[in-house]
């Protein structure tokens, strides 16, 4: 039965569309539990697990711990008995970790490891000063990055060393991870520490200040977590984005071509498609295979949809301003063309205004602007998750408001489905992760440098074109004024004359076109985009130098990956702030 447990769990995980809710576990070891009735502790842990299951009957659960003697093993046994998936994070290599156990306990450890679905062996070192405590602390932090909820058997006393229950609980609270506190004895009922019980987000919390609840609040918590896990792909506006006529997305590429920024391509007439990927040649349970199956398809979809929505949004405002200038020009041409042609000009003016209304209405209803920023946020988060997941870091950081948007829910859902890698982290494993981070940085630096150059050239050329139009208008007006002065002094007073109407049309149409160009520049914020991309390229280049100079250690790699994710997501956040005040609207 034990041998069948892990494959069965894997099969269930593969077939279910919803990832299990992850429950991390931390707690005291035998010296702190010497006076505790372990059978009673097991029964109370089982009661808490039953309460979690009852709060979300349709959800699956997985337990993540380190199988340390005491709390971890008791919780693992309770989880096995309930049919939960159990994943294990070892602070050392398997054989080295077993040396901490007696013969009987070591046999129990190996049995539970065999039943675990995934086992991650961290590169702990005992031959370094403080290495053992650091290894247990590292394992506890990996558990935190994996879990939605932390179950802690803790007596409430201050920390007595690195990596203990008190420290892990404090870090969980500071990262907004809900914590279920279970006292080692029955002197106190279970307590839920969760900032989500507050009506308002008051920022990072501490154990002494975080809101407290009870098992009765679990339905509210699980409902929040379930809401983050589901809803993948059911996003308003996506269908309208995909079904927009291809011609709606042509104006921006044409603008790039007309300004000489880049050539117009036939691909601009087609919807973006993901590039082919070479699948990882590993077993289906390995993390690279999970990333290929779960993450990259969604990344490709988000990346393509963000590109399409961005092109639609930019083409929409380029078209609107261009059509507005065309409408003004057609109205002015009515002053100089024959009467028989005027109905055609009026029809063209009407069609221009109608197209502006259609494009603006369609784009606003489809939410091109919001879809662009939302899917770009998701793509950047998944891009970093593809590297961090191999080190066990899923960036699961509690049920907070920042995960309430569609991109946050989708990222969390995919991270849950990736779960814990089953691997031994050695020098070769770290070297591969190091190369993946370096490749990610090289790819992003190249992209943002190209975008910065493109935006800089577009802004510069539009600015010069607009300035040339207004300068031409000024010259026309100066010429008209000069003609009037010469006429006044060279003819008798009262003599009549008139300038060609074409001069009037020209002096009015050129500023209208110039104003349209200015509107495109302001709406597109090309100068701001060039500046932000240039700054990001410099920051990523500095980080690349650090990556190149630093040896591929586990803690250092996790820190650098998180810094990369911070830079990329901060860049998208800047885009959001910069463009929030520039939604698609009628030119005017």
C-alpha positions in Angstrom: 0.0 0.0 0.0 2.8 2.4 0.9 4.5 1.8 -2.4 1.4 2.7 -4.3 0.7 5.9 -2.4 3.2 8.2 -4.2 2.2 7.2 -7.8 -1.4 7.5 -6.9 -0.9 11.0 -5.5 0.9 11.9 -8.7 -1.9 10.6 -10.9 -4.5 12.5 -8.9 -2.4 15.7 -9.2 -2.0 15.2 -12.9 -5.7 14.6 -13.6 -7.1 17.4 -11.4 -7.3 20.8 -12.8 -7.0 22.5 -9.4 -3.8 22.4 -7.5 -3.9 21.3 -3.8 -3.9 23.9 -1.0 -0.4 23.7 0.5 -0.2 23.4 4.3 3.3 23.8 5.7 4.2 22.4 9.1 6.7 23.5 11.7 7.0 22.8 15.4 9.0 21.6 18.3 11.2 18.5 18.4 11.3 15.8 21.1 13.2 17.8 23.7 10.5 20.5 23.8 7.8 17.8 23.7 9.1 15.6 26.5 6.0 16.1 28.7 3.5 16.1 25.8 1.2 13.1 25.2 2.2 12.4 21.5 -1.0 10.5 20.8 -3.1 13.4 22.0 -1.0 15.8 19.9 -1.6 13.6 16.9 -5.3 13.6 17.6 -5.4 17.4 17.8 -3.4 17.8 14.6 -5.9 15.5 13.0 -8.7 17.7 14.3 -7.1 20.8 12.7 -6.7 18.9 9.4 -10.3 17.8 9.6 -11.4 21.4 10.1 -9.4 22.5 7.1 -11.0 19.8 4.9 -14.4 20.7 6.2 -13.9 24.4 5.4 -13.3 23.5 1.8 -14.8 20.1 1.0 -14.0 20.2 -2.7 -10.3 21.1 -2.3 -7.3 18.8 -2.1 -4.5 19.4 0.3 -0.8 18.7 0.5 1.5 18.9 3.5 5.0 20.3 3.3 7.5 19.7 6.1 11.0 18.4 6.9 10.0 15.1 8.6 12.0 16.1 11.7 11.3 14.1 14.8 8.4 15.4 16.8 5.9 17.7 15.2 6.8 17.1 11.5 6.6 13.3 11.7 3.3 13.4 13.7 1.8 15.8 11.2 3.0 13.7 8.2 1.4 10.6 9.7 -1.9 12.4 10.1 -1.7 13.6 6.5 -0.9 10.2 5.2 -3.8 8.8 7.0 -6.1 11.4 5.5 -4.9 10.7 2.0 -3.1 14.0 1.6 -0.1 14.5 -0.6 3.0 14.8 1.5 6.1 16.7 0.2 9.3 16.8 2.1 12.1 19.4 2.3 15.3 17.9 3.8 17.9 20.3 5.2 20.7 17.9 4.2 21.2 15.1 1.7 19.1 12.1 2.6 21.9 10.0 4.1 23.4 12.9 6.0 20.0 13.9 7.4 19.3 10.3 8.6 22.4 10.6 10.8 20.4 12.9 13.1 18.0 9.9 14.0 18.4 6.8 16.0 18.2 3.4 14.2 14.4 3.0 14.7 13.7 6.6 14.0 15.9 6.5 10.9 13.9 3.5 9.6 10.7 5.5 10.1 12.2 8.5 8.3 13.1 6.4 5.2 9.6 4.8 5.2 8.0 8.3 5.2 10.4 9.5 2.6 9.4 6.6 0.3 5.8 7.6 0.8 6.4 11.3 0.1 5.4 12.5 -3.4 8.3 14.9 -3.7 11.6 15.1 -1.7 13.9 18.1 -2.0 17.3 17.6 -0.6 19.0 20.9 0.3 22.8 21.4 0.3 23.2 21.8 4.1 26.7 21.7 5.5 27.7 20.6 9.0 31.4 21.4 8.6 30.8 25.2 8.6 30.4 27.3 11.7 26.6 27.5 12.4 26.0 25.3 9.3 23.6 22.9 11.0 21.3 25.7 12.3 21.5 27.5 9.0 20.5 24.3 7.2 17.3 23.9 9.3 16.6 27.6 8.9 16.9 27.2 5.1 14.6 24.2 5.1 12.0 26.2 7.1 12.1 29.1 4.7 11.6 26.8 1.7 8.6 25.4 3.4 7.3 28.9 3.8 7.7 29.7 0.1 5.7 26.5 -0.7 2.7 26.9 1.6 -0.6 28.7 1.6 -1.1 28.1 5.3 1.4 27.2 8.0 0.5 24.8 10.8 2.7 25.4 13.8 3.0 23.4 17.0 4.4 26.2 19.2 4.4 26.9 22.9 4.6 30.7 22.4 8.1 31.0 23.8 10.7 33.2 22.1 13.2 31.7 19.7 16.0 29.6 21.2 18.0 29.2 18.0 17.9 29.6 14.2 15.3 27.8 12.2 13.0 27.0 15.2 9.2 27.2 15.3 9.2 30.7 16.8 11.3 32.1 14.0 9.4 30.4 11.2 6.1 31.6 12.7 7.4 35.2 12.9 8.6 35.1 9.3 5.3 33.6 8.1 3.3 36.4 9.7 5.6 39.0 8.3 5.0 37.6 4.8 1.2 37.5 5.3 1.0 33.7 5.4 -1.9 32.6 7.6 -0.6 30.6 10.6 -2.6 28.0 12.6 -1.0 27.9 16.1 -1.5 24.7 18.0 -0.3 24.6 21.6 1.7 21.4 22.5 -0.8 20.7 25.2 -4.5 21.4 25.6 -4.0 24.5 27.7 -5.0 26.8 24.8 -7.3 26.3 21.8 -6.0 26.6 18.3 -5.4 30.2 17.1 -5.4 31.5 13.6 -3.0 34.4 12.9 -4.1 36.1 9.7 -3.9 39.7 8.6 -6.8 39.0 6.3 -9.2 39.2 9.3 -8.6 42.9 9.4 -11.0 45.1 7.4 -8.1 47.0 5.9 -4.5 46.1 4.9 -2.3 47.8 7.4 1.0 46.6 6.0 3.5 44.0 7.3 2.4 42.5 10.6 4.2 40.9 13.6 3.1 38.0 15.8 2.1 40.5 18.6 0.0 42.7 16.3 -1.5 40.4 13.7 -5.2 39.7 13.9 -6.3 36.5 15.7 -9.1 34.2 14.9 -10.1 30.6 15.5 -10.9 27.4 13.6 -14.3 29.0 12.9 -12.6 31.5 10.6 -11.1 28.7 8.4 -14.1 28.8 5.9 -13.4 32.5 5.2 -9.6 31.8 4.8 -10.2 28.7 2.5 -12.7 30.7 0.4 -10.1 33.3 -0.2 -7.5 30.7 -1.1 -9.9 28.8 -3.3 -10.7 32.1 -5.1 -7.0 32.5 -5.8 -6.7 29.0 -7.2 -9.6 29.0 -9.6 -10.9 31.3 -12.2 -7.9 30.6 -14.4 -8.6 31.8 -17.9 -12.1 33.1 -17.3 -11.2 36.7 -17.7 -13.5 39.4 -19.0 -12.4 41.0 -22.2 -10.1 38.1 -23.4 -12.6 37.0 -26.1 -13.1 40.5 -27.3 -9.4 41.0 -27.5 -8.9 37.9 -29.6 -11.9 38.5 -31.9 -10.9 42.1 -32.8 -10.5 42.6 -36.5 -6.8 42.4 -37.6 -7.0 45.8 -39.2 -7.6 47.3 -35.7 -3.9 46.4 -34.9 -2.3 47.8 -38.0 -2.0 51.5 -37.2 0.9 51.3 -34.7 3.1 49.1 -36.9 2.4 51.4 -39.7 3.5 54.4 -37.6 6.7 52.6 -36.8 7.3 52.0 -40.5 6.4 55.5 -41.6 8.8 57.0 -39.0 11.6 54.6 -40.0 11.8 52.9 -36.6 11.3 49.5 -38.1 9.9 47.9 -41.2 6.4 46.8 -41.6 6.1 43.0 -41.5 3.5 40.6 -42.7 3.5 39.2 -39.1 1.9 42.5 -38.1 -1.2 41.4 -39.8 -1.4 38.2 -37.9 -2.0 37.4 -34.2 1.2 36.7 -32.2 2.1 33.1 -31.9 4.5 31.5 -29.4 7.8 30.2 -30.6 8.3 26.5 -30.5 10.0 25.0 -27.4 12.1 21.9 -27.1 10.6 19.8 -24.3 12.8 18.7 -21.4 14.0 15.1 -21.8 13.2 14.1 -18.2 10.5 12.1 -16.4 7.0 13.6 -16.1 7.4 14.0 -12.4 10.6 16.1 -12.7 10.3 19.9 -12.3 11.4 20.7 -15.9 8.6 18.5 -17.2 6.1 20.2 -14.9 7.3 23.6 -16.0 7.0 22.5 -19.7 3.4 21.2 -19.1 2.0 23.8 -16.6 4.0 27.0 -16.9 5.3 27.6 -20.4 2.0 27.1 -22.2 0.4 29.7 -19.9 3.4 32.0 -20.2 3.3 31.8 -24.0 -0.4 32.6 -24.0 0.0 35.5 -21.6 3.0 36.9 -23.6 1.2 36.6 -26.9 -2.0 38.1 -25.5 -0.1 41.0 -23.9 1.6 41.7 -27.2 -1.7 41.6 -29.1 -3.5 43.8 -26.5 -0.6 46.3 -26.5 -0.6 46.5 -30.3 -4.4 46.9 -30.3 -4.3 49.6 -27.7 -1.5 51.5 -29.3 -3.1 51.2 -32.8 -6.4 52.4 -31.3 -5.1 55.7 -30.1 -2.9 56.2 -33.1 -5.9 55.5 -35.4 -8.1 57.8 -33.3 -5.8 60.8 -33.5 -5.0 60.2 -37.1 -8.6 59.9 -38.1 -9.5 63.1 -36.1 -6.8 65.0 -38.0 -8.2 63.5 -41.2 -11.7 64.6 -40.4 -10.5 68.2 -39.8 -8.5 68.1 -43.0 -11.5 66.8 -45.1 -13.7 69.5 -43.6 -11.2 72.2 -44.6 -10.9 70.8 -48.1 -14.6 71.4 -48.6 -13.6 75.1 -48.9 -11.6 74.6 -52.1 -13.1 71.6 -54.0 -15.9 71.7 -56.4 -19.4 71.4 -55.1 -19.9 68.0 -56.7 -17.0 66.6 -54.6 -18.2 68.0 -51.2 -20.6 65.1 -50.5 -17.7 62.7 -50.8 -15.7 64.8 -48.4 -18.6 64.9 -46.0 -19.0 61.1 -46.2 -15.2 60.7 -45.5 -15.5 63.0 -42.5 -18.5 61.0 -41.2 -16.7 57.7 -41.8 -13.6 59.0 -39.9 -15.7 60.0 -36.9 -17.6 56.8 -37.0 -14.4 54.8 -37.0 -13.1 56.7 -34.0 -16.3 55.9 -32.1 -16.2 52.2 -33.2 -12.5 51.7 -32.3 -12.7 53.5 -29.0 -15.9 51.8 -28.0 -14.6 48.3 -28.9 -11.3 48.9 -27.2 -12.9 50.2 -24.0 -15.4 47.4 -23.9 -12.7 44.8 -24.6 -10.3 46.3 -22.0 -7.3 46.3 -24.3 -5.4 48.6 -22.0 -6.1 46.5 -18.9 -5.5 43.2 -20.6 -2.1 44.4 -21.9 -0.8 45.4 -18.5 -2.4 42.4 -16.7 -1.1 39.8 -19.1 2.3 41.4 -19.2 2.4 41.3 -15.4 1.5 37.6 -15.5 4.1 36.8 -18.2 7.0 38.5 -16.2 6.0 36.7 -13.0 5.9 33.3 -14.8 9.2 34.0 -16.5 10.9 34.3 -13.1 8.9 31.5 -11.6 10.3 29.2 -14.2 13.7 29.7 -12.7 12.8 30.0 -9.0 10.6 26.9 -9.0 13.6 24.6 -9.5 14.9 25.8 -6.2 11.6 25.3 -4.4 10.6 29.0 -4.3 7.0 29.5 -5.5 6.6 33.0 -4.2 3.4 32.0 -2.3 3.0 34.9 0.0 -0.4 34.6 1.7 -4.0 35.5 0.9 -3.5 39.2 0.5 -5.1 41.9 -1.7 -2.2 42.0 -4.0 -3.2 38.6 -5.3 -6.8 39.6 -5.8 -6.4 40.5 -9.5 -6.6 38.0 -12.3 -2.9 37.9 -12.9 -2.1 37.2 -9.3 -4.6 34.4 -9.0 -3.3 32.8 -12.2 0.3 33.0 -11.1 -0.6 31.5 -7.8 -2.6 28.7 -9.4 0.3 27.7 -11.7 2.8 28.0 -8.8 0.7 25.6 -6.8 0.5 23.1 -9.6 4.3 23.1 -9.9 4.7 22.3 -6.3 8.0 21.1 -4.8 10.8 19.8 -7.0 11.9 16.2 -6.3 15.7 16.5 -6.5 19.0 16.6 -4.7 20.5 20.0 -4.9 24.2 19.5 -5.6 26.8 21.5 -7.5 25.6 20.4 -10.9 22.0 21.3 -10.1 23.0 24.7 -8.8 25.2 25.3 -11.9 22.2 24.6 -14.2 20.0 27.0 -12.2 22.8 29.6 -12.4 22.9 29.2 -16.2 19.1 29.6 -16.4 19.2 32.8 -14.4 22.1 34.2 -16.6 20.1 33.3 -19.7 17.0 35.0 -18.3 19.0 38.2 -17.6 20.7 38.2 -21.0 17.3 37.7 -22.8 15.7 40.5 -20.8 18.6 42.9 -21.1 18.5 42.5 -24.9 14.8 43.0 -25.0 14.6 46.1 -22.9 17.6 47.7 -24.7 15.8 47.1 -28.1 12.6 48.6 -26.7 14.4 51.6 -25.2 16.0 52.3 -28.5 12.8 51.9 -30.4 10.8 54.1 -28.1 13.6 56.7 -28.1 13.7 56.9 -31.9 9.9 57.0 -32.2 9.6 59.8 -29.7 12.4 61.8 -31.3 11.1 61.5 -34.9 7.5 62.3 -33.9 8.7 65.3 -32.0 10.7 66.5 -35.0 7.8 65.9 -37.4 5.4 67.8 -35.1 7.9 70.6 -34.8 8.3 70.7 -38.5 4.5 71.0 -39.1 4.2 73.8 -36.6 7.2 75.5 -38.0 5.7 75.2 -41.5 2.5 76.7 -40.2 4.4 79.6 -38.7 6.2 80.2 -42.0 2.9 80.2 -43.9 1.4 82.6 -41.4 4.5 84.8 -41.6 4.3 84.7 -45.4 0.7 85.7 -45.3 1.5 88.6 -42.9 4.3 89.7 -45.1 2.1 89.7 -48.2 -0.5 91.8 -46.3 2.1 94.3 -45.3 3.5 94.6 -48.8 0.0 95.0 -50.2 -0.9 97.6 -47.7 2.1 99.8 -48.6 2.1 99.2 -52.3 -1.6 99.8 -53.1 -4.1 102.6 -52.7 -6.1 102.5 -49.5 -9.3 100.6 -49.9 -8.0 98.3 -52.7 -9.3 94.8 -52.3 -7.4 91.5 -52.7 -7.8 87.9 -51.4 -5.4 85.0 -50.8 -6.1 81.6 -52.2 -8.3 79.5 -49.9 -5.6 76.8 -50.1 -3.5 78.9 -47.8 -6.2 78.9 -45.2 -6.7 75.2 -45.6 -2.9 74.6 -45.2 -2.5 76.9 -42.2 -5.4 75.1 -40.4 -4.7 71.5 -41.4 -1.0 71.5 -40.5 -1.6 72.4 -36.8 -4.4 69.8 -36.7 -2.0 67.1 -37.9 0.7 68.4 -35.5 -1.8 68.3 -32.6 -2.7 64.7 -33.5 1.0 63.8 -33.4 1.4 65.4 -30.0 -1.6 63.5 -28.8 -0.1 60.2 -30.0 3.1 61.1 -28.2 1.4 61.9 -24.9 -0.9 58.9 -25.0 1.9 56.5 -25.9 4.4 58.0 -23.4 7.2 56.9 -25.7 9.7 59.2 -23.9 8.8 57.7 -20.5 8.9 54.2 -21.9 12.4 54.8 -23.3 13.6 56.2 -20.0 12.1 53.3 -17.9 13.5 50.7 -20.2 16.9 52.3 -20.2 17.0 52.4 -16.4 15.8 48.8 -16.2 18.5 47.6 -18.7 21.2 49.2 -16.5 19.8 47.6 -13.3 19.6 44.2 -15.0 23.2 44.6 -16.4 24.5 45.3 -12.9 22.7 42.2 -11.6 24.2 40.2 -14.5 27.6 41.2 -13.4 26.8 40.1 -9.9 25.6 36.7 -11.2 28.7 36.3 -13.3 31.0 37.1 -10.3 29.1 35.1 -7.7 29.5 31.3 -7.3 26.2 29.4 -7.8 25.3 28.9 -4.1 21.7 28.0 -3.1 21.0 31.0 -0.9 22.7 33.4 -3.3 20.8 32.1 -6.3 17.5 32.5 -4.5 18.4 36.0 -3.5 19.4 36.9 -7.1 16.3 35.3 -8.6 14.1 37.3 -6.3 15.9 40.5 -7.1 15.4 39.8 -10.8 11.7 39.2 -10.2 11.5 42.4 -8.2 13.1 44.4 -11.0 10.9 42.9 -13.8 7.6 43.2 -11.8 8.5 46.7 -10.6 9.0 47.7 -14.2 5.5 46.5 -15.0 4.2 48.3 -12.0 5.8 51.5 -13.2 4.0 50.9 -16.6 0.7 50.5 -14.7 1.2 53.8 -12.8 2.4 55.7 -15.9 -0.5 54.5 -18.1 -3.3 54.3 -15.6 -4.2 58.0 -16.4 -4.1 57.3 -20.1 -7.0 54.9 -20.8 -8.4 54.7 -24.3 -10.7 57.6 -24.9 -12.0 59.9 -27.6 -9.4 62.4 -28.8 -10.3 65.9 -27.7 
